Amino acid sequence: MEVIYSLIPGMTFFGLLFVAILIWAVRKGQYEDMEGNASRILLDDDEDAMLVSTPEPGKKSENKENNKNGEPPPAHSDPDPR
């Protein structure tokens, strides 16, 4: 029974803390645009991503796997195959 004397003030403190955080979030505008992010995920961004990753004509690729001649590096063999 004596544990309830510490639980009631503790839960009252956490309840007031939760209400204070909720009021702060509402004042800062956290709940103003509830539909924006939900509908933004449905937009098709594939065309924009393709434009960014496509190299310009005449420009060399900056791929690190290519050597000076533009050829891929030779295959490395494992010296200790197990």
RAUR-V347913 format. One record per backbone hydrogen bond with DSSP energy under -1.0 kcal/mol. CO is the residue of the C=O (numbers start at 1). NH is the residue of the N-H. E is the energy in kcal/mol with one decimal. If there is no record, write none. Layout:
co: (CO:CO)
nh: (NH:NH)
e: (E:E)
//
This chain:
co: (3:4:6:7:8:9:10:11:12:13:14:15:16:17:18:19:20:21:22:23:24:25:29:35:36:37:40:45:46:47:48:49:50:56:65:67:71)
nh: (7:8:10:11:12:13:14:15:16:17:18:19:20:21:22:23:24:25:26:27:28:30:32:39:40:41:43:49:50:51:52:53:54:59:73:70:67)
e: (-1.8:-2.1:-1.4:-2.9:-2.1:-2.3:-2.3:-2.2:-2.4:-2.3:-2.3:-2.2:-2.2:-2.2:-2.3:-2.4:-2.2:-2.4:-2.1:-2.2:-1.8:-2.4:-1.1:-2.0:-1.9:-1.2:-1.0:-2.0:-2.1:-1.8:-1.6:-1.8:-1.2:-1.7:-1.0:-1.5:-2.3)
//
